[in-house]
Amino acid sequence: MILQDSRFLNLLRRQAGPEGRKLALACLGAGVTQGLTVFSVLSGIDELSGDGVEFHTFLLFLLCLYAFYRLFHYITERAATLALSGVMDMRIRLAAKLRGVPMEHFGRMRAERIQTLLLDGQEMVVEAARMLMAAVANSIMMVVAVGRMFVTTFSGACVVLLIMAAGLAIFLWIVHSVNDLMQPARRAEMDFSADLGDLQGGFQHLKLHLGKTVDLFQRWLLPGLKRAFEARNATEKRHALGISFFAVFTLLTLGVMLFCMPRLLSLDAKSVTTLLVLVMFCLSPMMSLVSFMPMMGKVEVGLGDLEALERELDEAMEPCEAGRVAAQWDAPDLTPPPFESLRLRDARFEYHDESGGPVFSITVSEFELKRGEIVFLCGGNGAGKTTFMRMLCGLYAAQSGEFTVNGAPLADFGLEAYRNLFSIVPSDFHLFRRALGLRGSPERASELLGLMRLTGKVEILADGSFSTRNLSAGQRKRLALACALLEDRSVCLFDEVAADFDPEFRRYFYEEMLPMLRDQGKTILAVSHDDRYFACADRVLHMADGTFTPVGSNA
């Protein structure tokens, strides 16, 4: 691995900034003071053959030990803090960019991959930063120790260096082979995690249908587990080979020095003893390098996956939101123009598969929506109703067509301001942990909860969080509807909102709530199959195969 290309080292450099020089000097100081501590031990060993260890030698040992502790503590603590800060910054940056991609691209992304990349691996990066500082300081100490070896015996030091260099080269070759195995192992683990996500997300279907459970486990989970195990096991076996080799290598080095070097190089006992002590102090730091290298390989793979995700998000990002993404959405909300009418002409949106081929499209020759209207949209599954609704509000970018608001082209307002005209409650709505982007007062929130018949069941607290989300499916949908109305937008888009309502609340929703919202100046477009309530709408449109035609009017 070329150091200047290391994602991990570049991450630490960026986070350290000007402090990087201070950290480098502290690493140098920690290595030198660690080496001086070893020298004081050697001096003490020499003095034992005379009148005993001198006080000044003991004092030198304590001073060097204290200095080493302070410097080592500083570099390991700061490195961990910098690594943690870097990973957290990367996560929030990716989260901001994720919000900036078009919805159709987001729909093609694997949710479990995003979840894994944004949440996993933080502790490993932090631990690798600590180990890196320790490895650097220990390496400097080893250089100091090797210098002492040359002072003691030049020939002996050369032999020791040759042995250690050969061992390190073999070990690095093993580490490189471990890194080559990590990427396929990680892919296999992510595939297995995706299938585990199906177990959680589709629990009720699996609980009800034994055949689906058997299919998931026998065709996917168990084979996926086997592939993940085999790929990871191959990595760990090679890793174990490196650890075992180095453990034997350390003992072999000591054996060669003790049994072979005195005769081959005619070294006296004092020189051999000094070399043995220095090598033993060097072998322990080398073991930290042995542990650090595989971990750094895993960290490089993880950071590489994050960088690949960031490149994908950068390429897909909507230009109109790039500035807000860079500011991590620290910007005031946009106020859309007062809504009077909306018109689409010759609008077309087309889904594409991964190879770019068309899958499904909708075409709208002409559509108009006026302030204070209630419009119902009906049609069979796959007719394009949800796609049309998403194109209408700007979630899907039409490949062609003319959009006008109050008679002016969309370009006069901008896509972001245009989107702010709409509140949406989709069929697959997500109930956030707290109410976001609310414009209404606490009194208005209480009023809407009352209209949704949720008084006494849930409250919106002062910080926007909900007193509980332990609600039935219908109650959760009604709470989502209340939050959408609290946004106080001009146009309300409801996609099968009434599907989870009980019969009484469904009647109330159509016959009382929607007319009340219309009287307040709201414009409503609702996907609905409740034909018994179609009379509540000003217009009913029918969609089939991506196009729609009006089927009636009560205006």
C-alpha positions as CSV (number, residue, x, y, z in Angstrom):
1,M,0.0,0.0,0.0
2,I,1.4,3.4,-1.0
3,L,1.2,5.7,2.0
4,Q,0.3,8.8,0.1
5,D,-2.7,6.9,-1.4
6,S,-3.9,5.6,2.0
7,R,-7.4,6.8,2.6
8,F,-6.9,6.3,6.4
9,L,-3.8,8.4,6.6
10,N,-5.3,11.1,4.4
11,L,-8.3,11.2,6.7
12,L,-6.1,11.8,9.7
13,R,-4.1,14.4,7.8
14,R,-7.2,16.3,6.9
15,Q,-8.6,16.2,10.4
16,A,-5.3,17.1,12.1
17,G,-4.6,20.1,9.9
18,P,-1.9,22.4,11.5
19,E,-1.9,20.1,14.5
20,G,-0.4,17.3,12.4
21,R,3.1,18.8,12.9
22,K,2.7,18.8,16.6
23,L,1.5,15.2,16.5
24,A,4.5,14.2,14.4
25,L,6.9,15.8,16.9
26,A,5.1,14.1,19.8
27,C,5.4,10.7,18.0
28,L,9.1,11.4,17.6
29,G,9.5,12.4,21.2
30,A,7.6,9.3,22.4
31,G,9.8,7.0,20.4
32,V,13.0,8.7,21.6
33,T,12.0,8.7,25.3
34,Q,10.9,5.1,25.0
35,G,14.4,4.3,23.5
36,L,16.1,6.2,26.4
37,T,14.0,4.2,28.8
38,V,15.5,1.1,27.3
39,F,19.0,2.5,27.5
40,S,18.5,3.3,31.2
41,V,17.6,-0.4,31.7
42,L,20.7,-1.5,29.8
43,S,22.8,0.9,32.0
44,G,21.2,-0.7,35.1
45,I,22.1,-4.2,33.9
46,D,25.7,-3.1,33.4
47,E,25.8,-1.6,36.9
48,L,24.5,-4.7,38.5
49,S,27.9,-6.4,37.8
50,G,29.6,-3.7,40.0
51,D,28.3,-2.0,43.1
52,G,24.6,-2.1,42.0
53,V,22.3,0.3,40.1
54,E,23.2,4.0,40.6
55,F,20.5,6.4,41.8
56,H,21.0,8.7,38.7
57,T,20.3,5.7,36.4
58,F,17.1,5.0,38.3
59,L,16.1,8.7,38.2
60,L,16.8,8.7,34.4
61,F,14.6,5.7,34.0
62,L,11.7,7.4,35.9
63,L,12.0,10.7,34.0
64,C,12.1,9.0,30.6
65,L,9.2,6.8,31.6
66,Y,7.1,9.8,32.7
67,A,7.9,11.7,29.5
68,F,7.1,8.7,27.4
69,Y,3.7,8.3,29.2
70,R,2.7,11.9,28.7
71,L,3.6,11.9,25.0
72,F,2.2,8.5,24.3
73,H,-1.1,9.4,26.0
74,Y,-1.3,12.6,24.0
75,I,-0.7,11.0,20.6
76,T,-3.1,8.0,21.1
77,E,-5.9,10.2,22.6
78,R,-5.7,12.9,19.9
79,A,-5.4,10.4,17.1
80,A,-8.6,8.6,18.3
81,T,-10.4,11.9,18.6
82,L,-9.3,13.0,15.1
83,A,-10.3,9.7,13.6
84,L,-13.7,9.8,15.3
85,S,-14.3,13.3,14.2
86,G,-13.3,12.4,10.6
87,V,-15.7,9.4,10.5
88,M,-18.6,11.4,11.9
89,D,-17.9,14.3,9.5
90,M,-17.9,11.8,6.6
91,R,-21.2,10.3,7.8
92,I,-23.0,13.6,8.1
93,R,-21.6,14.7,4.7
94,L,-22.9,11.5,3.1
95,A,-26.2,11.9,4.8
96,A,-26.5,15.5,3.4
97,K,-25.6,14.2,0.0
98,L,-28.0,11.3,0.2
99,R,-30.8,13.9,0.7
100,G,-29.6,15.7,-2.4
101,V,-30.0,12.8,-4.9
102,P,-33.1,12.5,-7.1
103,M,-35.8,10.3,-5.7
104,E,-35.7,7.9,-8.6
105,H,-32.0,7.3,-8.0
106,F,-32.6,6.9,-4.3
107,G,-35.2,4.2,-5.0
108,R,-32.6,2.2,-6.9
109,M,-30.1,2.3,-4.0
110,R,-30.0,-0.7,-1.6
111,A,-31.2,0.5,1.8
112,E,-29.2,-2.1,3.7
113,R,-26.0,-1.0,2.0
114,I,-26.6,2.6,2.9
115,Q,-27.4,1.6,6.5
116,T,-24.2,-0.6,6.8
117,L,-21.9,2.0,5.4
118,L,-23.3,4.9,7.4
119,L,-23.3,3.1,10.8
120,D,-20.6,0.4,10.8
121,G,-16.9,0.5,11.1
122,Q,-16.5,3.6,13.4
123,E,-14.8,1.8,16.3
124,M,-12.4,0.1,13.9
125,V,-11.2,3.4,12.5
126,V,-10.8,4.9,16.0
127,E,-8.9,1.8,17.2
128,A,-6.7,1.8,14.1
129,A,-5.8,5.5,14.7
130,R,-4.6,4.6,18.3
131,M,-2.6,1.7,17.0
132,L,-1.1,3.8,14.3
133,M,0.3,6.3,16.8
134,A,1.7,3.4,18.9
135,A,3.2,1.8,15.8
136,V,4.9,5.0,14.7
137,A,6.3,5.7,18.2
138,N,7.5,2.1,18.5
139,S,9.1,2.3,15.1
140,I,11.1,5.4,16.2
141,M,12.1,3.5,19.3
142,M,13.3,0.6,17.2
143,V,15.4,3.0,15.1
144,V,17.0,4.3,18.3
145,A,17.6,0.7,19.5
146,V,19.1,-0.3,16.2
147,G,21.5,2.6,16.5
148,R,22.6,1.3,19.8
149,M,23.1,-2.1,18.3
150,F,25.5,-0.7,15.8
151,V,27.4,1.0,18.6
152,T,27.6,-2.3,20.5
153,T,28.7,-4.5,17.5
154,F,28.5,-3.5,13.8
155,S,28.5,-7.1,12.5
156,G,26.0,-8.3,15.0
157,A,23.7,-5.4,14.2
158,C,23.9,-6.1,10.4
159,V,22.9,-9.8,11.0
160,V,20.0,-8.8,13.2
161,L,18.8,-6.2,10.7
162,L,19.0,-8.8,7.8
163,I,17.0,-11.3,9.9
164,M,14.3,-8.8,10.9
165,A,14.1,-7.3,7.4
166,A,13.5,-10.8,5.9
167,G,10.8,-11.6,8.5
168,L,9.1,-8.3,7.9
169,A,9.1,-8.7,4.1
170,I,7.5,-12.2,4.4
171,F,4.9,-10.8,6.9
172,L,4.1,-7.9,4.6
173,W,3.5,-10.3,1.7
174,I,1.1,-12.2,3.9
175,V,-0.7,-9.0,4.8
176,H,-1.0,-8.0,1.2
177,S,-2.7,-11.4,0.4
178,V,-5.0,-10.8,3.4
179,N,-6.1,-7.4,1.9
180,D,-6.8,-9.1,-1.5
181,L,-9.3,-11.4,0.3
182,M,-11.1,-8.7,2.3
183,Q,-13.1,-7.1,-0.6
184,P,-14.9,-10.3,-1.7
185,A,-15.4,-11.2,2.0
186,R,-17.1,-7.8,2.6
187,R,-19.3,-8.1,-0.4
188,A,-20.4,-11.6,0.7
189,E,-21.2,-10.3,4.2
190,M,-23.2,-7.3,2.8
191,D,-25.3,-9.7,0.6
192,F,-26.0,-11.9,3.6
193,S,-27.0,-8.8,5.6
194,A,-29.4,-7.8,2.9
195,D,-31.1,-11.2,3.2
196,L,-31.3,-10.8,7.0
197,G,-32.9,-7.4,6.3
198,D,-35.7,-9.3,4.4
199,L,-36.2,-11.5,7.5
200,Q,-36.9,-8.4,9.6
201,G,-38.8,-6.3,7.0
202,G,-41.0,-9.1,5.8
203,F,-41.5,-10.8,9.2
204,Q,-45.3,-10.8,9.0
205,H,-45.3,-12.4,5.6
206,L,-42.8,-15.0,6.6
207,K,-44.7,-15.8,9.8
208,L,-47.9,-16.4,7.8
209,H,-46.4,-18.3,4.9
210,L,-44.1,-21.3,5.6
211,G,-43.2,-21.6,2.0
212,K,-41.7,-18.1,1.9
213,T,-39.7,-18.9,5.1
214,V,-38.4,-22.1,3.6
215,D,-37.4,-20.3,0.4
216,L,-35.7,-17.5,2.2
217,F,-33.7,-19.8,4.5
218,Q,-32.9,-22.6,2.1
219,R,-32.2,-20.6,-1.1
220,W,-30.7,-17.4,0.3
221,L,-29.9,-17.2,4.0
222,L,-28.1,-20.5,4.4
223,P,-26.2,-20.4,1.1
224,G,-25.4,-16.7,1.8
225,L,-24.2,-17.6,5.2
226,K,-22.0,-20.3,3.7
227,R,-20.5,-17.9,1.1
228,A,-19.9,-15.2,3.8
229,F,-18.3,-17.7,6.1
230,E,-16.0,-19.2,3.5
231,A,-14.9,-15.8,2.2
232,R,-14.3,-14.5,5.7
233,N,-12.7,-17.7,6.9
234,A,-10.2,-17.6,4.0
235,T,-9.3,-14.1,5.2
236,E,-8.9,-15.1,8.8
237,K,-6.9,-18.2,7.9
238,R,-4.4,-16.0,6.1
239,H,-4.4,-13.5,9.0
240,A,-3.7,-16.4,11.4
241,L,-0.8,-17.5,9.2
242,G,0.7,-14.0,9.5
243,I,0.3,-14.0,13.3
244,S,1.7,-17.5,13.7
245,F,4.6,-16.8,11.4
246,F,5.6,-13.7,13.3
247,A,5.3,-15.5,16.7
248,V,7.7,-18.2,15.5
249,F,9.9,-15.6,13.8
250,T,10.5,-13.7,17.1
251,L,11.6,-16.9,18.9
252,L,13.7,-17.9,15.9
253,T,15.5,-14.6,16.0
254,L,16.4,-14.9,19.7
255,G,17.5,-18.5,19.1
256,V,19.8,-17.5,16.2
257,M,21.3,-14.6,18.3
258,L,21.9,-16.8,21.3
259,F,23.1,-20.1,19.7
260,C,24.7,-19.0,16.4
261,M,26.0,-15.5,16.5
262,P,28.5,-15.8,19.4
263,R,30.5,-18.5,17.5
264,L,30.0,-17.1,13.9
265,L,30.9,-13.5,14.8
266,S,33.1,-14.2,17.9
267,L,30.9,-11.9,20.1
268,D,31.5,-11.7,23.9
269,A,28.8,-12.4,26.4
270,K,28.2,-8.7,27.2
271,S,27.6,-7.8,23.5
272,V,25.3,-10.8,23.0
273,T,23.3,-9.8,26.2
274,T,23.0,-6.2,25.0
275,L,21.8,-7.4,21.6
276,L,19.3,-9.8,23.1
277,V,17.8,-7.1,25.3
278,L,17.5,-4.6,22.5
279,V,16.0,-7.1,20.1
280,M,13.5,-8.2,22.8
281,F,12.4,-4.6,23.2
282,C,12.1,-4.3,19.4
283,L,10.1,-7.5,18.9
284,S,7.2,-6.3,21.1
285,P,6.7,-3.1,19.0
286,M,7.0,-5.2,15.9
287,M,4.1,-7.3,17.2
288,S,2.0,-4.1,17.4
289,L,2.8,-3.6,13.7
290,V,1.7,-7.1,13.0
291,S,-1.7,-6.4,14.7
292,F,-2.0,-3.0,13.0
293,M,-1.4,-3.9,9.4
294,P,-4.5,-6.3,9.0
295,M,-6.7,-3.8,10.8
296,M,-5.5,-1.0,8.5
297,G,-6.3,-3.1,5.6
298,K,-9.9,-3.5,6.8
299,V,-10.2,0.2,7.5
300,E,-8.9,1.0,4.0
301,V,-11.6,-1.3,2.5
302,G,-14.3,0.3,4.6
303,L,-13.2,3.9,3.8
304,G,-13.0,2.8,0.1
305,D,-16.7,1.7,0.2
306,L,-17.6,5.1,1.7
307,E,-15.7,7.0,-1.0
308,A,-17.4,4.9,-3.6
309,L,-20.8,5.8,-2.1
310,E,-19.8,9.5,-2.0
311,R,-18.8,9.4,-5.7
312,E,-22.1,7.8,-6.6
313,L,-24.0,10.5,-4.6
314,D,-22.0,13.3,-6.2
315,E,-22.7,12.1,-9.7
316,A,-26.4,11.7,-9.0
317,M,-26.9,14.9,-7.0
318,E,-29.6,17.4,-8.2
319,P,-27.8,20.6,-9.3
320,C,-30.5,22.8,-7.6
321,E,-29.6,21.4,-4.2
322,A,-25.8,21.2,-4.5
323,G,-25.4,24.4,-2.5
324,R,-27.6,23.3,0.3
325,V,-25.9,20.0,0.4
326,A,-22.5,21.7,0.8
327,A,-24.0,23.7,3.7
328,Q,-25.5,20.5,5.2
329,W,-28.9,22.1,4.8
330,D,-28.2,25.0,7.1
331,A,-30.4,27.4,5.1
332,P,-33.8,29.1,5.6
333,D,-36.8,27.4,4.1
334,L,-38.1,28.7,0.8
335,T,-41.4,30.4,0.6
336,P,-43.3,29.4,-2.5
337,P,-45.5,31.9,-4.4
338,P,-49.2,32.2,-3.4
339,F,-50.9,29.3,-5.2
340,E,-53.7,29.9,-7.6
341,S,-53.2,27.3,-10.4
342,L,-50.9,24.7,-11.7
343,R,-50.7,23.4,-15.3
344,L,-48.8,20.5,-17.0
345,R,-48.6,20.1,-20.7
346,D,-47.0,17.2,-22.6
347,A,-45.3,16.0,-19.5
348,R,-43.5,12.7,-19.6
349,F,-41.6,10.6,-17.0
350,E,-40.0,7.3,-17.8
351,Y,-38.5,4.6,-15.5
352,H,-35.3,3.0,-16.6
353,D,-33.6,-0.2,-15.5
354,E,-29.9,-0.5,-14.5
355,S,-28.9,-0.7,-18.1
356,G,-30.8,2.4,-19.1
357,G,-33.6,0.7,-20.9
358,P,-37.2,2.0,-20.5
359,V,-39.4,0.1,-18.1
360,F,-42.6,2.1,-17.6
361,S,-43.6,5.7,-18.5
362,I,-46.4,8.1,-17.9
363,T,-47.6,10.8,-20.3
364,V,-49.8,13.7,-19.4
365,S,-51.0,15.7,-22.4
366,E,-52.6,18.3,-20.2
367,F,-53.5,18.6,-16.5
368,E,-54.7,21.6,-14.5
369,L,-55.2,22.0,-10.7
370,K,-56.8,25.1,-9.3
371,R,-56.8,26.6,-5.8
372,G,-59.6,25.2,-3.6
373,E,-60.2,22.1,-5.7
374,I,-60.7,18.5,-4.6
375,V,-59.5,16.1,-7.3
376,F,-59.6,12.3,-6.9
377,L,-57.3,10.0,-9.0
378,C,-58.3,6.4,-9.5
379,G,-57.2,3.5,-11.5
380,G,-55.8,0.0,-11.2
381,N,-52.5,-1.0,-9.7
382,G,-49.6,0.0,-11.9
383,A,-51.6,2.6,-13.7
384,G,-49.1,5.3,-12.8
385,K,-51.1,7.2,-10.1
386,T,-48.3,7.4,-7.6
387,T,-45.7,8.2,-10.3
388,F,-47.9,11.0,-11.6
389,M,-48.3,12.4,-8.1
390,R,-44.5,12.3,-7.6
391,M,-43.9,14.0,-10.9
392,L,-46.5,16.6,-10.2
393,C,-44.8,17.7,-7.0
394,G,-41.2,17.6,-8.4
395,L,-40.0,14.4,-6.6
396,Y,-39.6,12.9,-10.0
397,A,-38.0,15.1,-12.7
398,A,-40.0,14.9,-15.9
399,Q,-37.9,14.1,-19.0
400,S,-40.0,16.6,-21.0
401,G,-43.0,18.8,-20.7
402,E,-44.1,22.3,-19.6
403,F,-44.9,23.1,-15.9
404,T,-46.5,26.5,-15.1
405,V,-47.6,28.0,-11.7
406,N,-50.0,30.8,-11.7
407,G,-49.3,31.1,-15.5
408,A,-45.5,31.5,-15.0
409,P,-43.0,28.8,-16.0
410,L,-41.4,26.7,-13.3
411,A,-38.0,28.1,-14.0
412,D,-39.2,31.5,-12.6
413,F,-39.6,29.9,-9.1
414,G,-37.0,27.2,-9.0
415,L,-37.6,23.5,-8.3
416,E,-37.1,23.8,-4.5
417,A,-39.6,26.6,-4.1
418,Y,-42.0,24.7,-6.3
419,R,-41.7,21.6,-4.2
420,N,-42.6,23.7,-1.1
421,L,-46.1,24.2,-2.5
422,F,-46.9,20.6,-1.6
423,S,-47.6,18.5,1.5
424,I,-47.7,14.7,0.8
425,V,-48.9,11.7,2.7
426,P,-47.7,8.7,0.5
427,S,-49.1,5.2,0.9
428,D,-45.8,4.1,2.2
429,F,-45.5,7.0,4.6
430,H,-42.8,7.3,7.2
431,L,-43.7,8.5,10.6
432,F,-40.6,10.4,11.9
433,R,-39.6,10.3,15.5
434,R,-40.7,13.9,15.8
435,A,-42.7,16.3,13.8
436,L,-40.4,18.2,11.4
437,G,-40.9,21.4,9.5
438,L,-44.1,22.5,11.4
439,R,-45.5,25.9,10.8
440,G,-48.5,25.8,13.1
441,S,-48.8,26.9,16.7
442,P,-49.2,24.5,19.6
443,E,-52.9,25.4,19.6
444,R,-53.1,24.5,15.9
445,A,-51.4,21.2,16.6
446,S,-53.9,20.4,19.4
447,E,-56.7,21.4,17.1
448,L,-55.5,19.1,14.3
449,L,-55.0,16.2,16.7
450,G,-58.6,16.7,17.8
451,L,-59.8,16.7,14.2
452,M,-57.9,13.4,13.7
453,R,-59.6,12.1,16.9
454,L,-56.2,11.5,18.5
455,T,-56.8,13.6,21.6
456,G,-55.7,11.7,24.6
457,K,-53.9,9.1,22.5
458,V,-50.8,11.1,21.4
459,E,-49.4,14.6,21.9
460,I,-46.9,16.7,20.0
461,L,-44.5,17.9,22.7
462,A,-42.8,21.3,22.9
463,D,-39.7,20.0,21.1
464,G,-41.7,18.5,18.3
465,S,-41.4,14.9,19.4
466,F,-44.4,12.6,19.9
467,S,-45.5,11.5,23.3
468,T,-45.8,8.0,21.8
469,R,-45.7,6.2,18.5
470,N,-47.2,3.0,19.9
471,L,-50.4,3.5,17.8
472,S,-52.5,1.4,15.5
473,A,-51.9,1.5,11.7
474,G,-54.9,3.8,11.3
475,Q,-53.9,6.1,14.1
476,R,-50.3,6.4,12.8
477,K,-51.7,7.4,9.4
478,R,-53.9,10.0,11.0
479,L,-50.9,11.3,12.9
480,A,-49.0,11.6,9.7
481,L,-51.9,13.4,8.1
482,A,-52.0,15.9,11.0
483,C,-48.3,16.6,10.6
484,A,-48.7,17.1,6.9
485,L,-51.5,19.7,7.6
486,L,-49.3,21.4,10.2
487,E,-46.8,22.1,7.4
488,D,-49.5,24.5,6.1
489,R,-48.7,24.0,2.4
490,S,-51.0,25.1,-0.4
491,V,-51.5,21.7,-2.1
492,C,-52.1,18.5,-0.2
493,L,-51.3,15.2,-1.9
494,F,-52.9,12.1,-0.4
495,D,-52.0,8.7,-1.8
496,E,-54.5,6.1,-0.4
497,V,-54.6,7.9,2.9
498,A,-58.0,6.5,3.9
499,A,-56.9,2.8,3.3
500,D,-56.1,2.3,7.0
501,F,-59.0,4.2,8.4
502,D,-62.0,2.5,10.1
503,P,-65.3,3.0,8.2
504,E,-66.5,5.8,10.5
505,F,-63.3,7.9,10.2
506,R,-63.2,7.2,6.5
507,R,-66.7,8.7,6.1
508,Y,-65.6,11.7,8.3
509,F,-62.4,12.1,6.2
510,Y,-64.2,12.3,2.9
511,E,-67.4,14.1,3.8
512,E,-66.3,16.5,6.5
513,M,-62.5,16.9,6.6
514,L,-61.8,17.4,2.9
515,P,-64.5,20.0,2.4
516,M,-63.3,21.8,5.5
517,L,-59.8,21.9,4.1
518,R,-61.1,23.2,0.7
519,D,-63.0,25.9,2.6
520,Q,-59.7,27.0,4.1
521,G,-58.2,27.5,0.7
522,K,-56.4,24.2,0.4
523,T,-56.1,22.3,-2.9
524,I,-56.3,18.5,-2.6
525,L,-55.3,15.7,-5.0
526,A,-56.0,12.3,-3.6
527,V,-55.5,8.8,-4.9
528,S,-58.6,6.9,-3.9
529,H,-60.5,3.8,-4.7
530,D,-63.5,4.6,-2.5
531,D,-66.0,5.2,-5.3
532,R,-68.8,5.6,-2.8
533,Y,-67.2,8.9,-1.9
534,F,-66.4,10.2,-5.4
535,A,-69.2,12.6,-5.1
536,C,-67.1,14.5,-2.5
537,A,-64.6,15.5,-5.2
538,D,-64.9,18.4,-7.7
539,R,-63.3,16.1,-10.3
540,V,-62.4,12.5,-10.7
541,L,-59.7,11.4,-13.0
542,H,-59.0,7.8,-14.1
543,M,-55.5,6.5,-15.0
544,A,-54.5,3.5,-17.0
545,D,-51.2,2.5,-18.6
546,G,-49.6,5.8,-17.7
547,T,-52.2,8.1,-19.0
548,F,-55.5,9.6,-17.6
549,T,-58.8,10.9,-18.7
550,P,-61.5,12.7,-16.8
551,V,-64.5,10.5,-16.1
552,G,-66.9,12.9,-14.4
553,S,-67.3,16.4,-12.9
554,N,-69.3,17.7,-10.0
555,A,-68.1,21.2,-10.3
